[in-house]
């Protein structure tokens, strides 16, 4: 009886491990900016104007400005587009949240993100950009360009590039 129970347990564990799909990935990037939070928020608060501080964006349009439900289309430099929907917006908290409805060339699915502008030490600002998502290919054994590593690298690159440029712009460098 004991051997049967152990064998059944091992079989269930092996089956569960084999059947397991992708895990939700998370990326958080931050930057400290030598400028007051209000000045930094003023640079990022317009959902329709990501191109004003992110160097990878050629242009963008939003259907309803900063109203929850607004859909923005990001046209990328070099071609491609991403479509996102604003899911939360708070002037008081200096925070906006959105989800990708069409990730275009970004190898992710079910992507959600929050951009927060927070007071830092000594009059500085901490900007936090974080996301949760699944890789671009939900099936087991995804191709390298759509696996977990590719998804994490893409989102990390987007965030670092944007935050580095935001810091440069906000600090006047």
Secondary structure by P-SEA (a helix, b strand, c coil): caaaaaaaaaaaaaaaaaaccccbbbbbbbbbbcccaaaaaaaccccccccccccccccccccccccccbbbbbbcccccbbbbbbccccccccbbbbbbccccccccccccbbbbbbbccccbbbbbbbbccccccccccccccccaaaaaaaaaaaaaaaaaaaaaaaacc
